[in-house]
Amino acid sequence: QVQLVESGGGLVQAGDSLRLSCAASDQTFSRYNMAWFRQVAGKEREFVAFITGSGGGRYYYTDSVKGRFTISRDNAKNTVYLQMNSLKPEDTAVYYCAGDRVYYGRDRDSYDYWGQGTQVTVSS
């Protein structure tokens, strides 16, 4: 069982940047596939990005954030990051970190481990 803790959210203006962090408790973190999702109250959780375990050489972004967001990981620190640039009001959501030892992809129901979420609010 791995615990995931997100941090780095906040209130920013449109066009600003934020860097979210997700710290994992498991020393085998490097083997986990990791992903970011986001959710607005009353709506379904939306896939944002994933990065694979081991070398982290495979990654994918949803179209709405492509070119603005970057997912990365530092296995020595057991941490995955989401760098968010050129933020838009429609990026406002609670952002969740997810992990799995086997699965990687867009399906939120296939990830075994989740953090508690961190709020990102982008004002116009």
C-alpha positions in Angstrom: 0.0 0.0 0.0 1.4 3.4 -1.0 0.2 6.7 0.3 0.1 9.7 -2.1 0.0 13.3 -0.9 -0.5 16.2 -3.3 0.7 19.7 -2.7 1.3 23.0 -4.6 -2.2 24.1 -5.5 -3.4 27.6 -5.0 -5.2 30.6 -6.4 -3.6 32.2 -9.5 -4.4 34.5 -12.3 -5.0 33.4 -15.9 -1.7 33.0 -17.6 0.2 32.1 -14.5 2.0 28.9 -13.6 1.8 26.3 -10.8 3.9 23.2 -10.1 2.0 20.4 -8.3 3.8 17.7 -6.4 2.8 14.2 -5.4 4.9 12.5 -2.7 4.7 8.7 -2.4 5.5 6.7 0.7 6.7 3.6 -1.1 10.4 3.0 -1.6 9.6 1.1 -4.8 8.0 4.3 -6.2 10.1 4.1 -9.4 8.2 1.0 -10.5 4.8 2.7 -10.3 3.0 4.2 -13.2 1.7 7.7 -12.2 -1.0 10.0 -13.4 -2.8 13.2 -12.7 -6.6 13.7 -12.8 -8.8 16.7 -12.0 -12.3 17.0 -10.9 -14.9 19.9 -10.7 -17.6 19.4 -8.1 -20.5 17.6 -9.6 -18.6 16.4 -12.6 -16.6 13.2 -13.4 -12.9 13.0 -12.7 -11.0 13.9 -15.9 -7.7 12.4 -17.0 -4.9 15.0 -17.3 -1.6 13.1 -17.9 0.4 9.9 -17.1 4.0 8.9 -16.9 5.2 5.3 -16.8 7.4 3.7 -14.1 10.9 2.5 -14.5 12.6 5.0 -16.7 9.5 7.1 -17.1 9.9 7.1 -20.8 6.3 7.0 -21.9 3.8 9.8 -21.2 0.6 11.1 -22.5 -1.6 14.3 -22.1 -5.2 15.0 -22.6 -5.7 17.4 -25.6 -6.8 20.3 -23.5 -3.5 20.6 -21.6 -1.1 19.5 -24.3 1.7 22.1 -24.8 0.9 23.8 -21.5 1.3 21.0 -18.8 4.3 18.8 -18.2 4.4 15.6 -16.1 7.7 14.5 -14.7 9.1 12.4 -11.9 12.1 12.3 -9.5 12.4 8.7 -8.4 15.1 9.6 -5.9 12.6 11.8 -4.1 9.6 9.5 -4.6 7.8 12.4 -6.2 5.8 13.1 -9.4 5.2 16.6 -10.6 2.8 18.5 -12.8 4.1 21.7 -14.2 1.1 23.8 -15.3 1.8 26.9 -17.5 -0.5 29.3 -19.2 -3.3 28.4 -16.8 -6.8 29.1 -17.9 -10.0 29.5 -15.8 -11.2 26.2 -17.2 -8.2 24.5 -15.5 -9.9 25.2 -12.1 -10.4 21.9 -10.3 -9.2 19.6 -7.6 -6.1 17.8 -8.9 -5.5 14.3 -7.8 -2.4 12.1 -8.1 -2.9 8.4 -8.9 -0.6 5.4 -9.1 -0.6 1.8 -10.2 2.0 -1.0 -10.4 0.6 -2.4 -13.7 -1.9 -0.1 -15.4 -1.2 3.2 -17.2 -3.7 5.1 -19.3 -6.7 7.4 -19.2 -9.1 5.2 -17.2 -9.5 6.5 -13.6 -11.1 3.3 -12.4 -8.0 1.3 -13.2 -5.6 3.1 -10.8 -5.3 1.5 -7.4 -3.9 4.4 -5.4 -5.0 8.0 -5.0 -4.0 11.1 -3.1 -6.4 13.4 -1.3 -6.3 16.2 -3.9 -5.1 19.8 -4.1 -7.2 22.7 -5.2 -6.2 24.8 -8.2 -8.2 27.9 -8.8 -7.5 30.1 -11.8 -9.2 33.5 -11.9 -9.9 35.6 -15.0 
